[in-house]
């Protein structure tokens, strides 16, 4: 089966590589063409000049983009997906983190063109993407989910159909709300320990070997110790996800607090990894 891919970012590259390992033919489009050309040189992917071109040549089109505006533009822009007229049964799978309303709008537009649509955002950042250990949360029709299953199996360790269009988006926003709360709680405890004279490496060892340790604390401990905030999941994207959760009615105490902190951190640390929230907290 042939897959068209829009969006070659930190997550897109390893996900494309895993699809190709599983035997899929992948043709990629990226707004910055140099990234697509570099990927072609490394992996042998095809290149598309526009998102519309992908519709005529592929069985599936996956979008993995930064936000609602970017996804909407790829679908509805002058050379976007919906400008094509393929006459073929093509399934659109948006794996970006966007609002449920955006997915519902795009699904309706796709249906008007005879195209299928699913939202299928993922839980996991670059390392799980590299290891094909993502969890994929899908919203849409059961038949489309079953059709997409071989792709999901190539990229993740688990895929779940949660309900109608937008259900995957809602689950992803809930997961990222939890992530933000955990990361802020973790970094606040590190700062409190430092302020009270506890060695950081020793404290992180206590955390990671105790009941409160988790995959995320273990994954991010090295970043704190090495003062390395290169983005695996950029802080600005988590702030965006918290904003979307707020727009969905999230007004609980811890969630509202982390939303405020991450929004404040975007200007100074938005392009760094989410664990750079420790820098914002240190300022406070």
matplotlib code that plots the C-alpha trace (Angstrom):
import matplotlib.pyplot as plt

x = [0.0, 1.1, 1.2, 1.4, 2.9, 2.6, 4.9, 8.5, 9.2, 10.8, 8.0, 7.4, 10.8, 11.0, 7.3, 8.0, 11.1, 9.0, 6.3, 9.1, 10.6, 7.1, 7.0, 4.9, 5.9, 6.0, 5.9, 6.4, 5.6, 6.9, 6.4, 10.2, 11.3, 14.9, 13.7, 11.9, 14.9, 17.1, 14.7, 14.7, 18.4, 18.5, 15.6, 14.5, 11.1, 9.2, 8.7, 5.5, 5.4, 2.0, -0.3, -2.8, -0.4, -0.5, -4.2, -3.8, -1.0, -1.6, -4.1, -3.6, -2.5, -1.1, -0.7, 1.6, 1.7, 2.1, -1.3, -4.9, -3.9, -1.2, -3.5, -6.3, -4.0, -2.7, -6.3, -8.0, -5.2, -4.8, -2.8, -4.2, -5.6, -9.2, -8.2, -7.5, -10.0, -8.6, -11.9, -10.1, -10.9, -8.3, -8.2, -7.0, -5.4, -4.5, -2.0, -1.5, -2.8, -5.6, -9.1, -12.0, -13.8, -11.1, -11.2, -15.0, -14.9, -12.2, -14.0, -17.2, -15.2, -13.5, -16.8, -18.0, -15.1, -15.6, -12.6, -12.4, -11.0, -9.8, -8.1, -5.3, -3.0, -0.3, 1.0, 4.8, 7.6, 10.7, 12.2, 8.9, 8.4, 11.8, 11.1, 7.5, 6.2, 3.6, 0.0, -2.4, -5.8, -8.3, -11.6, -13.8, -15.5, -14.7, -14.2, -11.6, -9.8, -9.6, -8.2, -5.6, -4.6, -1.5, -0.1, -0.8, 0.9, 4.0, 4.2, 3.0, 2.5, -1.2, -4.0, -7.5, -10.7, -12.3, -15.4, -16.6, -14.5, -12.7, -12.6, -8.9, -8.3, -10.1, -8.2, -4.9, -5.7, -6.5, -3.2, -1.2, -3.0, -1.7, 1.7, 2.0, 0.9, 3.4, 6.3, 5.5, 5.2, 8.5, 10.4, 9.0, 10.1, 13.6, 13.9, 12.6, 15.2, 18.0, 16.9, 17.2, 20.7, 19.9, 22.2, 20.2, 21.6, 20.9, 17.4, 16.6, 17.9, 15.5, 12.6, 13.3, 13.7, 10.7, 7.0, 6.6, 9.1, 7.7, 8.7, 8.7, 10.8, 13.4, 13.4, 13.9, 16.3, 19.3, 18.1, 18.0, 21.4, 23.0, 21.2, 20.1, 16.8, 16.9, 13.3, 11.9, 8.5, 8.7, 7.3, 5.2, 3.4, 2.4, 1.3, -0.9, -2.4, -3.2, -4.9, -7.0, -7.9, -9.1, -11.2, -12.8, -13.9, -10.8, -11.0, -9.8, -7.2, -4.0, -4.8, -5.5, -2.2, -0.1, -1.8, -0.8, 2.8, 3.3, 1.8, 4.2, 7.1, 6.4, 8.1, 11.4, 11.6, 8.9, 11.3, 13.1, 11.9, 8.9, 11.2, 12.5, 9.5, 12.1, 13.7, 10.4, 9.7, 13.2, 12.5, 9.3]
y = [0.0, 3.5, 6.3, 10.0, 12.0, 15.7, 17.1, 16.0, 17.1, 15.4, 12.8, 12.5, 11.2, 8.1, 7.3, 7.4, 5.2, 2.6, 2.5, 1.9, -0.9, -2.5, -2.4, 0.7, 3.0, 6.5, 9.8, 12.9, 16.6, 19.2, 23.0, 23.3, 21.2, 20.9, 18.6, 16.4, 16.2, 15.3, 12.5, 11.3, 11.1, 9.2, 6.8, 6.8, 8.3, 9.8, 13.6, 15.5, 19.1, 19.7, 18.0, 17.7, 15.5, 13.0, 12.3, 11.0, 8.7, 7.1, 4.9, 6.8, 10.3, 11.0, 14.5, 15.1, 18.9, 21.4, 22.9, 23.4, 26.2, 24.1, 21.1, 23.2, 24.9, 21.5, 20.4, 23.6, 25.7, 26.4, 23.2, 21.4, 17.9, 19.0, 20.8, 17.4, 15.3, 11.7, 9.7, 7.1, 5.7, 7.5, 7.6, 10.7, 10.1, 13.2, 12.3, 15.9, 17.2, 19.5, 20.4, 17.9, 20.7, 20.9, 17.2, 17.3, 20.1, 18.4, 15.1, 16.8, 18.5, 15.2, 13.3, 15.9, 14.9, 11.2, 10.9, 9.1, 10.8, 9.7, 11.6, 9.5, 11.5, 9.6, 9.3, 9.3, 11.5, 11.0, 7.9, 5.9, 7.0, 5.7, 2.4, 2.0, 2.2, 4.9, 4.6, 5.7, 7.2, 7.1, 8.7, 7.8, 4.9, 1.3, 0.3, 3.1, 2.1, -1.5, -0.4, 1.7, -1.0, -2.2, 1.4, 1.8, -1.6, -0.4, 2.8, 1.9, -0.7, -0.1, 1.6, 2.2, 3.3, 5.6, 6.7, 9.1, 11.8, 13.9, 11.2, 10.6, 14.4, 14.5, 11.6, 13.1, 16.4, 14.5, 12.6, 15.8, 17.5, 14.7, 15.0, 18.7, 18.2, 15.4, 17.4, 20.5, 18.5, 16.7, 19.9, 21.8, 18.9, 19.1, 22.8, 22.5, 19.8, 22.0, 25.0, 22.8, 21.6, 18.1, 17.0, 16.9, 13.6, 11.9, 13.3, 12.1, 8.6, 8.6, 9.7, 7.1, 4.2, 5.1, 4.9, 8.3, 7.5, 7.0, 6.7, 10.5, 11.2, 8.6, 9.9, 13.5, 13.2, 13.2, 16.4, 18.1, 16.8, 17.7, 21.1, 19.8, 21.1, 20.2, 19.6, 16.1, 17.6, 21.4, 23.3, 25.6, 22.6, 21.4, 24.9, 24.8, 21.5, 22.9, 25.8, 23.4, 21.5, 24.7, 25.4, 22.0, 23.0, 22.0, 24.4, 22.1, 23.5, 21.7, 21.9, 25.7, 26.2, 24.3, 26.1, 29.4, 28.3, 26.9, 30.0, 32.2, 30.0, 30.1, 33.4, 32.5, 28.7, 27.7, 26.1, 24.1, 20.7, 20.7, 19.9, 23.5, 24.4, 24.0, 27.3, 29.1, 27.8, 28.8, 32.3, 32.3]
z = [0.0, -0.7, 1.9, 1.4, 4.3, 5.1, 7.8, 8.3, 11.9, 14.9, 15.0, 11.3, 10.3, 12.6, 11.9, 8.1, 8.6, 10.5, 7.7, 5.2, 7.3, 7.3, 3.5, 2.8, -0.1, 1.3, -0.7, 1.5, 1.3, 3.6, 3.6, 3.8, 0.8, 1.9, 4.8, 2.3, 0.0, 3.0, 3.9, 0.3, 0.3, 3.5, 3.0, -0.6, 0.0, -2.9, -3.0, -3.8, -4.9, -3.2, -0.8, -3.6, -5.6, -2.8, -3.3, -6.8, -6.0, -2.6, -0.7, 2.6, 3.5, 6.9, 8.3, 11.2, 11.7, 14.5, 15.1, 13.8, 11.4, 9.8, 9.4, 8.0, 5.5, 4.2, 3.6, 2.4, 0.8, -2.9, -3.5, -0.5, -0.2, -0.9, -4.1, -5.7, -7.6, -7.6, -7.9, -5.7, -2.2, -0.2, 3.6, 5.4, 8.8, 10.9, 13.6, 14.7, 18.1, 17.1, 18.5, 18.0, 16.2, 13.6, 13.0, 12.7, 10.2, 8.1, 8.2, 6.8, 4.0, 3.1, 3.0, 0.5, -1.7, -1.2, 1.0, 4.4, 7.5, 10.9, 13.7, 15.2, 17.5, 19.4, 22.9, 22.9, 21.7, 19.6, 21.3, 21.3, 17.7, 16.8, 18.5, 17.1, 20.6, 20.2, 21.5, 18.8, 19.8, 16.9, 16.2, 13.2, 11.5, 12.5, 8.9, 8.4, 11.6, 10.5, 7.1, 8.8, 11.3, 9.3, 9.4, 13.1, 13.8, 12.0, 14.0, 17.5, 20.1, 20.6, 18.7, 20.1, 18.4, 21.0, 19.2, 16.4, 14.8, 17.4, 20.1, 19.5, 19.9, 23.2, 24.6, 23.4, 25.2, 28.4, 28.1, 27.6, 30.5, 32.7, 31.1, 31.9, 35.5, 36.0, 34.4, 36.4, 39.6, 38.9, 38.2, 41.1, 43.4, 41.9, 42.5, 46.0, 46.7, 45.2, 47.3, 50.4, 49.7, 48.3, 45.5, 42.2, 40.9, 44.3, 44.4, 40.9, 41.8, 44.7, 42.5, 39.8, 42.2, 44.3, 43.9, 42.3, 39.5, 36.0, 32.4, 32.0, 35.1, 34.0, 30.4, 31.5, 34.4, 32.1, 30.5, 33.9, 34.9, 31.6, 31.2, 27.8, 26.6, 22.9, 22.0, 21.7, 22.4, 22.3, 25.3, 22.9, 21.6, 25.1, 25.9, 22.8, 23.9, 27.3, 25.6, 23.5, 26.7, 28.3, 25.2, 25.7, 29.3, 31.4, 34.3, 37.2, 39.7, 38.7, 35.0, 35.2, 37.1, 34.6, 31.7, 33.3, 33.9, 30.4, 28.7, 30.6, 29.6, 25.8, 25.1, 26.7, 26.3, 23.8, 21.3, 23.9, 25.3, 27.6, 30.5, 30.1, 32.3, 35.1, 33.8, 34.0, 37.5, 38.6, 37.5, 39.6]

ax = plt.figure().add_subplot(projection="3d")
ax.plot(x, y, z, "-o")
ax.set_aspect("equal")
plt.show()
